[in-house]
Amino acid sequence: MGLGSTVKTALLVEVYGTRNLGAIRSVSATVMVVSTALSPVLFGFLLDHGFGFTFISSACACLVLSAIFISTRLPSLARNTEELWHGDFTKSGYGMNKAS
């Protein structure tokens, strides 16, 4: 458990930098708490309405694969957003060099 927190923090700093680390950690903690609260209700509802474990586990696997795919796209989206917010368009080719 202790190593996971350290690795997660180091990974977040490497990917997103230290500037928005608190906001990213707070959003991830909120999503974790809400999903932990909603999942038993959702699973109970699905089981009560005749969905089997195979369907539920397949749907969960699809959600995990979708999350993995989206998370691999986030670093490039974060870099593009950072350039747009701070006006450094020289790397992305959106505008002229700041020196000119």
Short mmCIF file of the C-alpha atoms (twelve columns), coordinates in Angstrom:
data_MODEL
# 
_entry.id   MODEL 
# 
loop_
_atom_site.group_PDB 
_atom_site.id 
_atom_site.type_symbol 
_atom_site.label_atom_id 
_atom_site.label_alt_id 
_atom_site.label_comp_id 
_atom_site.label_asym_id 
_atom_site.label_seq_id 
_atom_site.Cartn_x 
_atom_site.Cartn_y 
_atom_site.Cartn_z 
_atom_site.pdbx_PDB_model_num 
ATOM 1   C CA . MET A 1   0.000   0.000   0.000   1 
ATOM 2   C CA . GLY A 2   2.694   2.518   0.916   1 
ATOM 3   C CA . LEU A 3   4.656   1.926   -2.262  1 
ATOM 4   C CA . GLY A 4   1.574   2.399   -4.438  1 
ATOM 5   C CA . SER A 5   0.998   5.908   -3.132  1 
ATOM 6   C CA . THR A 6   4.617   6.867   -3.734  1 
ATOM 7   C CA . VAL A 7   4.653   5.448   -7.239  1 
ATOM 8   C CA . LYS A 8   1.325   7.105   -8.099  1 
ATOM 9   C CA . THR A 9   2.559   10.498  -6.921  1 
ATOM 10  C CA . ALA A 10  5.841   10.158  -8.819  1 
ATOM 11  C CA . LEU A 11  3.991   9.101   -11.967 1 
ATOM 12  C CA . LEU A 12  1.544   12.007  -11.731 1 
ATOM 13  C CA . VAL A 13  4.410   14.470  -11.287 1 
ATOM 14  C CA . GLU A 14  6.257   13.033  -14.300 1 
ATOM 15  C CA . VAL A 15  3.178   13.120  -16.519 1 
ATOM 16  C CA . TYR A 16  1.433   16.331  -15.417 1 
ATOM 17  C CA . GLY A 17  4.037   18.273  -13.425 1 
ATOM 18  C CA . THR A 18  3.755   19.695  -9.925  1 
ATOM 19  C CA . ARG A 19  1.614   22.692  -10.786 1 
ATOM 20  C CA . ASN A 20  -1.731  20.861  -10.839 1 
ATOM 21  C CA . LEU A 21  -0.824  17.869  -8.676  1 
ATOM 22  C CA . GLY A 22  -3.238  18.766  -5.861  1 
ATOM 23  C CA . ALA A 23  -6.174  19.212  -8.220  1 
ATOM 24  C CA . ILE A 24  -5.466  15.942  -10.014 1 
ATOM 25  C CA . ARG A 25  -5.137  14.009  -6.751  1 
ATOM 26  C CA . SER A 26  -8.346  15.507  -5.352  1 
ATOM 27  C CA . VAL A 27  -10.331 14.636  -8.476  1 
ATOM 28  C CA . SER A 28  -8.987  11.081  -8.493  1 
ATOM 29  C CA . ALA A 29  -9.827  10.664  -4.799  1 
ATOM 30  C CA . THR A 30  -13.346 11.978  -5.391  1 
ATOM 31  C CA . VAL A 31  -13.903 9.623   -8.313  1 
ATOM 32  C CA . MET A 32  -12.625 6.711   -6.218  1 
ATOM 33  C CA . VAL A 33  -14.967 7.479   -3.300  1 
ATOM 34  C CA . VAL A 34  -18.025 7.996   -5.510  1 
ATOM 35  C CA . SER A 35  -17.374 4.854   -7.550  1 
ATOM 36  C CA . THR A 36  -16.844 2.828   -4.384  1 
ATOM 37  C CA . ALA A 37  -20.184 4.045   -3.067  1 
ATOM 38  C CA . LEU A 38  -22.137 3.493   -6.290  1 
ATOM 39  C CA . SER A 39  -20.779 0.140   -7.440  1 
ATOM 40  C CA . PRO A 40  -22.565 -2.085  -4.868  1 
ATOM 41  C CA . VAL A 41  -25.863 -0.392  -5.694  1 
ATOM 42  C CA . LEU A 42  -25.302 -0.758  -9.431  1 
ATOM 43  C CA . PHE A 43  -24.188 -4.387  -9.186  1 
ATOM 44  C CA . GLY A 44  -27.162 -5.236  -6.944  1 
ATOM 45  C CA . PHE A 45  -29.538 -3.572  -9.388  1 
ATOM 46  C CA . LEU A 46  -28.079 -5.493  -12.325 1 
ATOM 47  C CA . LEU A 47  -28.186 -8.815  -10.485 1 
ATOM 48  C CA . ASP A 48  -31.781 -8.207  -9.353  1 
ATOM 49  C CA . HIS A 49  -32.838 -7.520  -12.927 1 
ATOM 50  C CA . GLY A 50  -31.479 -10.763 -14.327 1 
ATOM 51  C CA . PHE A 51  -28.032 -9.814  -15.582 1 
ATOM 52  C CA . GLY A 52  -25.497 -12.532 -14.940 1 
ATOM 53  C CA . PHE A 53  -21.970 -12.356 -13.616 1 
ATOM 54  C CA . THR A 54  -20.595 -12.954 -17.112 1 
ATOM 55  C CA . PHE A 55  -22.310 -9.859  -18.488 1 
ATOM 56  C CA . ILE A 56  -21.328 -7.717  -15.496 1 
ATOM 57  C CA . SER A 57  -17.685 -8.817  -15.588 1 
ATOM 58  C CA . SER A 58  -17.531 -8.270  -19.373 1 
ATOM 59  C CA . ALA A 59  -18.974 -4.778  -18.983 1 
ATOM 60  C CA . CYS A 60  -16.422 -4.034  -16.250 1 
ATOM 61  C CA . ALA A 61  -13.599 -5.288  -18.464 1 
ATOM 62  C CA . CYS A 62  -14.790 -2.999  -21.282 1 
ATOM 63  C CA . LEU A 63  -14.849 -0.048  -18.871 1 
ATOM 64  C CA . VAL A 64  -11.314 -0.808  -17.690 1 
ATOM 65  C CA . LEU A 65  -10.017 -1.117  -21.258 1 
ATOM 66  C CA . SER A 66  -11.726 2.157   -22.172 1 
ATOM 67  C CA . ALA A 67  -10.152 3.873   -19.163 1 
ATOM 68  C CA . ILE A 68  -6.720  2.541   -20.124 1 
ATOM 69  C CA . PHE A 69  -7.147  3.814   -23.686 1 
ATOM 70  C CA . ILE A 70  -8.289  7.248   -22.520 1 
ATOM 71  C CA . SER A 71  -5.496  7.499   -19.955 1 
ATOM 72  C CA . THR A 72  -2.881  6.879   -22.628 1 
ATOM 73  C CA . ARG A 73  -4.249  9.894   -24.522 1 
ATOM 74  C CA . LEU A 74  -4.286  12.278  -21.526 1 
ATOM 75  C CA . PRO A 75  -0.588  13.252  -21.409 1 
ATOM 76  C CA . SER A 76  -0.638  14.531  -24.990 1 
ATOM 77  C CA . LEU A 77  -3.918  16.339  -24.340 1 
ATOM 78  C CA . ALA A 78  -2.462  17.890  -21.187 1 
ATOM 79  C CA . ARG A 79  0.596   19.131  -23.078 1 
ATOM 80  C CA . ASN A 80  -1.572  20.673  -25.805 1 
ATOM 81  C CA . THR A 81  -3.805  22.331  -23.209 1 
ATOM 82  C CA . GLU A 82  -0.784  23.680  -21.332 1 
ATOM 83  C CA . GLU A 83  0.526   25.240  -24.552 1 
ATOM 84  C CA . LEU A 84  -2.833  26.821  -25.297 1 
ATOM 85  C CA . TRP A 85  -3.290  28.255  -21.791 1 
ATOM 86  C CA . HIS A 86  0.207   29.727  -21.579 1 
ATOM 87  C CA . GLY A 87  0.541   30.890  -25.153 1 
ATOM 88  C CA . ASP A 88  3.615   28.815  -25.999 1 
ATOM 89  C CA . PHE A 89  2.599   27.980  -29.535 1 
ATOM 90  C CA . THR A 90  6.104   27.542  -30.890 1 
ATOM 91  C CA . LYS A 91  6.198   23.795  -30.182 1 
ATOM 92  C CA . SER A 92  2.792   23.034  -31.613 1 
ATOM 93  C CA . GLY A 93  3.078   25.131  -34.759 1 
ATOM 94  C CA . TYR A 94  -0.080  27.133  -33.980 1 
ATOM 95  C CA . GLY A 95  1.503   30.532  -34.191 1 
ATOM 96  C CA . MET A 96  4.609   32.579  -34.588 1 
ATOM 97  C CA . ASN A 97  7.704   32.414  -32.467 1 
ATOM 98  C CA . LYS A 98  7.583   34.628  -29.353 1 
ATOM 99  C CA . ALA A 99  10.871  36.299  -30.332 1 
ATOM 100 C CA . SER A 100 9.457   37.644  -33.589 1 
# 
